[in-house]
Amino acid sequence: MNSDQRFRDLTDEDRKWLSDQRSRVEQLLDGNPDAQRKYHQTSAGKLGTIRAVLEGGIFRADQTFELQGLGIILGDAISAEMGLDWKMVEDQYGTSPCLALKGTSVVLYPQTMISKRVERGETVDVFNLFNWLCSQIDELKAKAC
């Protein structure tokens, strides 16, 4: 962790901003109650939504805001499965959302995990990415104890 980084809890404004990031993707589920239910109730539903959006080529590589919304949704799935909390980190580059594991130095920045890969022209297997991240977090948790 960079010593120049300052972490803080989310404000109402931060929560609205994260919600706005998710909203473009969530709009794609309008008219599909089954997909909406899965998305809102399970991590697998969130990941399946991300996969469908990526495989469908719904967002271009230059649609950074929308692609970062996919990263926020990936972060929601990680948070739900691994017990990390959304925080905001402030440093010399600005303020960004992150996931932090309470009581450790484990910090993830999921917002850009998908957008950077898509912008580089990579194919993103969101389930593999999620599983790999969860395994890394488990290893870090084990070392932190």
N, C-alpha and C positions, 0 to 999 in steps of 0.2 A: 504494500500500500504506500502510495506517495505521501510523505509527511505534509505536503502542501494541500492535501485534500481535506475538506471539511464535510462531514456527513451530517445530514439532518433528516428529521421525519418529514413526511409529505404534508404540505399545506393543502387547503381546499383548492387553491389555484393549481397546485401540482396534480391533484387527483383529477381535476377537470381536464387538464392538458393530456394526461394519460388516457382518460376516457375519450377525448377527441381523437387521439392516435388510434384507438381501437375502433372507433365508430365507422370509419370508411369500410373496414372489413366486415363489421357486424351488419352494415347495410346490405351487404351481398346475401345475407341470410334471410332478408325480408321475404315473406311468402312461403317459407319452408320451416314450419313449426318443429318438425322432427330435428332438422339440423340446428335450429336455434336452441332447442332443449339440450341436445348433446353438447353444443358449444358452451352453454352456460353452466352445465352440471358436471362436466368431466374434463380432465386434462386431455384425454384421448380425443374428445370432441373438438377441443381447441386446436390440437395438432392436426387433426383431420381437415379442419377448415383451412389451416395454413397450407397443408399439402395440396388441397383442391385449388386454392388460389394460385399457388406456384405452378402446379401442373397445367392449369388452365391459361397461364400467361396473362392473367387479368391485369397485373401491374407491369409496366415497362421498367427497365433498369434505371431510368431517370426519374421515376416516381418515388423519390426518397421518403417523403412523409408517409406514404401508404406502406412502403416496404418496412419502414421503421415501426409502423403499427403492427405488422406481423411479428416483429421482434418483441414488442410489448406483450403481445398475446403469448408468444413463446415464454416470456418471463412469467406471465401469469400461471402457465402450466408448471414451470419449474418451482415457482413459489408454493403452489398448492401441493406438489409432490414432495418437495424437499425441505419445506419449512423456512424458506428465506423470506425476508421482508423487503418490500419496496422502500427505498430511501432516495434522497437526492444527494448528489455529491457536487461540491463546488470546488473548482480549482482555477488555475490561471487561464484555462480555456473556456470556462463558463460553468453552467449548471446542467447536469445530466441525471436521468434516473438510473438507478442500479438496484441490484438485489444484494442484500447483506445477510449473512448468517450470524445471528446474535451471539455475542461473546467470542467471536473469532475475527480474523482478518480476511475471511472468505468474502469476496465481492465479485459479482458478475455484472456485465453490461450487455444485457440481451437486446437492447433497442437496435443495435447496429449489426447483430450477429447474422441476420438474414440479408439485410440491405447490402452490406459490404460484399457478401458472397455473390449475390445476384449482379451487382454492379461490375464484379470481376468476370462475369459470364459463367460462373460455376453453377452446376446443378445442386440444389439443396435438398437433401433427404432429411426433412425435419424430424422424423422419428429417430433416425440414427444420431442426429445432432443432439436431440433431447436425451436419448439414452446415454450418449457419451458424456454429456454435461452432468447428468445425474451420477454417473459412476465416478467422475472426477470429484464431485461434491462429497460423495460418500467417502472417498479416499482422504480428502482434506478433513472431513469431520473426524475420521478415525485418528488422524495425526494430531488433531487439536485436543483430543481427550487425554 
